[in-house]
């Protein structure tokens, strides 16, 4: 059962959202302040966040940034701010959707369903790809699972970045040697197998529902992402 974190300080709205989320088959978790929200996020590892922009102790944009730093969780903003500049600011900072109050709870659930059907969160502005609970920061060359950095050696990191930029494409050992190890590499192509094995071990906590590093017998390897 997927978890939805509802960050909303208005008790009546929070209760209604929780009831509809639960009825839709999700597990609701409620937080009324920024402090509670971060604690709940770190503890419950939600699959999606409903985020009110106006909280008593925190700015919603700052919370969004904190969530994005932790990695791979879609965010739908809920707010009374209906200005186009507010919407653009939220979307540009990494929100996946934006709903203005007052809203119909059934539509919120429909938006949740729609966002959770998206396998990939691509943030062009920040150069990040998010697959489930895996975040790959192409610009910073950093990999996070559940918000924790994954320790990879330079070759493994380069290999993962190469595959992440080309999801669902299959590459032979020879192609990966040429692209990742370089044309002047003189070792065995089994080095690819070893690096793939180590990558799988390093990403063992990545949710298999969203993707995996696949071996296609006789063809090669790919970073498979759920469509």
C-alpha positions in Angstrom: 0.0 0.0 0.0 1.4 3.4 -1.0 1.7 6.1 1.5 0.5 9.7 1.0 1.9 12.4 3.3 -0.7 15.2 3.7 1.0 18.4 4.9 -1.9 20.7 5.8 -2.5 22.8 8.9 -6.2 23.2 8.5 -7.6 20.3 10.4 -10.9 20.0 8.5 -9.2 19.9 5.1 -6.5 17.5 6.4 -9.2 15.1 7.7 -11.2 15.1 4.5 -8.1 14.5 2.4 -7.0 11.7 4.6 -10.5 10.1 4.4 -10.6 10.2 0.6 -6.9 9.1 0.3 -7.7 6.1 2.5 -10.9 5.3 0.5 -8.8 5.3 -2.6 -6.6 2.5 -1.2 -3.7 4.6 0.0 -2.2 5.0 3.5 -2.6 8.6 4.7 -0.1 10.2 7.0 -0.9 13.7 8.3 1.4 16.6 9.3 0.3 20.1 10.4 3.7 21.9 10.6 7.0 21.9 8.7 8.7 20.2 11.6 6.1 17.4 11.7 6.3 17.1 7.9 10.0 16.6 7.7 9.9 14.1 10.6 7.0 12.2 8.9 8.8 12.3 5.5 12.0 10.8 6.9 10.1 8.2 9.0 7.3 7.1 6.6 9.1 7.4 3.3 5.9 8.5 1.4 5.2 7.7 -2.2 3.7 11.1 -2.7 3.3 14.4 -0.8 0.3 16.8 -0.7 1.9 20.0 0.3 0.1 23.1 1.5 2.2 26.2 0.8 1.1 28.2 3.8 2.1 26.6 7.1 2.4 28.3 10.5 6.1 27.5 10.9 7.5 27.0 7.4 7.4 28.2 3.9 6.0 25.6 1.5 8.7 26.3 -1.1 11.4 25.6 1.5 9.7 22.3 2.4 9.6 21.5 -1.3 13.3 22.1 -1.6 13.9 19.9 1.5 11.9 17.1 -0.1 13.7 17.4 -3.4 17.1 17.2 -1.6 15.9 13.9 -0.1 15.2 12.6 -3.6 12.5 10.7 -5.2 9.0 11.7 -4.1 6.4 13.4 -6.2 4.8 16.5 -4.7 1.3 18.0 -5.4 1.0 21.5 -4.1 -2.3 22.6 -2.4 -2.7 26.3 -1.9 -5.0 29.3 -1.8 -2.5 31.2 -3.9 -3.9 31.2 -7.4 -1.6 33.6 -9.2 0.2 32.3 -12.3 3.5 33.4 -10.8 2.9 31.2 -7.8 2.0 28.2 -10.0 5.1 28.7 -12.1 7.3 29.1 -9.1 6.1 25.8 -7.6 6.4 23.9 -10.9 9.8 25.3 -11.6 11.0 24.3 -8.2 10.1 20.7 -8.8 6.4 20.3 -7.9 4.6 17.6 -10.0 1.2 19.3 -9.9 -0.5 22.3 -8.4 -4.1 22.6 -7.1 -5.8 25.8 -5.9 -8.2 25.8 -2.9 -11.0 25.3 -2.7 -10.8 21.9 -4.5 -12.9 18.8 -4.9 -11.4 15.9 -3.0 -12.2 13.5 -5.8 -10.1 15.6 -8.1 -7.2 15.5 -5.7 -7.4 11.7 -5.7 -7.5 11.7 -9.5 -4.4 13.9 -9.6 -2.6 11.6 -7.1 -3.4 8.6 -9.3 -2.2 10.4 -12.4 1.1 11.5 -10.8 1.8 8.1 -9.4 1.3 6.6 -12.8 4.3 8.6 -14.1 7.4 6.4 -13.9 9.9 9.2 -14.2 10.2 12.6 -12.7 12.5 14.7 -14.9 13.6 18.0 -13.5 15.3 19.9 -16.3 16.2 22.9 -14.2 18.1 21.0 -11.7 19.4 18.2 -13.9 17.9 15.4 -11.9 16.1 12.1 -12.8 14.0 10.4 -10.3 12.9 6.8 -10.6 10.8 5.8 -7.6 13.1 6.2 -4.6 16.2 6.5 -6.7 17.5 10.0 -7.6 20.3 10.5 -10.1 21.7 14.0 -10.2 23.3 14.2 -13.6 24.8 17.6 -13.0 26.3 16.9 -9.6 27.1 13.3 -10.4 25.4 12.1 -7.3 23.2 9.1 -6.6 20.7 8.9 -3.7 18.3 6.2 -2.6 15.7 7.2 0.0 17.6 10.4 0.4 20.9 8.7 1.3 23.9 9.0 -0.9 25.0 5.8 -2.6 28.8 5.2 -2.5 30.0 4.3 -6.0 33.5 4.3 -7.4 34.1 6.6 -10.4 33.7 3.8 -13.0 30.4 2.6 -11.5 29.1 6.1 -11.3 30.0 6.8 -14.9 28.4 3.6 -16.0 25.1 4.4 -14.1 25.0 8.0 -15.4 25.5 6.7 -19.0 22.6 4.2 -18.6 20.4 6.8 -16.8 20.7 9.2 -19.7 19.5 6.4 -22.0 16.8 4.4 -20.1 15.3 1.3 -21.6 18.0 1.1 -24.2 20.2 -2.1 -24.4 24.0 -1.9 -24.7 26.4 -4.7 -25.3 29.5 -5.1 -23.3 31.6 -3.8 -26.2 29.4 -0.7 -26.4 29.7 0.0 -22.7 33.5 -0.6 -22.8 33.8 1.9 -25.6 31.5 4.5 -24.0 32.5 4.1 -20.3 36.0 2.6 -20.1 37.3 4.2 -23.3 38.7 3.0 -26.6 42.2 2.4 -25.2 40.9 0.0 -22.5 42.8 -3.3 -22.8 41.2 -5.4 -20.1 38.5 -8.0 -20.3 34.9 -7.1 -21.1 34.0 -9.1 -18.0 34.8 -5.8 -16.1 31.4 -4.7 -17.3 29.7 -7.7 -15.6 31.6 -7.0 -12.4 30.6 -3.3 -12.4 26.9 -4.2 -13.1 27.0 -6.6 -10.2 28.4 -3.9 -7.9 25.8 -1.4 -9.1 23.0 -3.8 -8.3 24.4 -4.4 -4.8 24.8 -0.6 -4.2 21.2 0.0 -5.4 19.7 -2.9 -3.4 17.3 -0.6 -1.6 15.9 0.9 -4.9 12.3 -0.1 -5.3 12.0 -2.8 -7.9 8.5 -1.6 -8.9 10.0 1.4 -10.6 12.9 -0.1 -12.4 16.1 -2.2 -12.3 19.3 -2.9 -14.1 18.4 -5.7 -16.5 20.5 -8.3 -18.2 19.3 -9.3 -21.6 20.9 -12.6 -22.4 23.1 -12.4 -25.5 22.4 -8.7 -25.9 23.7 -6.8 -23.0 22.5 -4.5 -20.2 19.9 -1.7 -19.8 18.5 0.5 -17.1 14.9 -0.6 -17.3 12.4 2.0 -16.2 8.7 1.2 -15.8 6.6 2.9 -18.6 
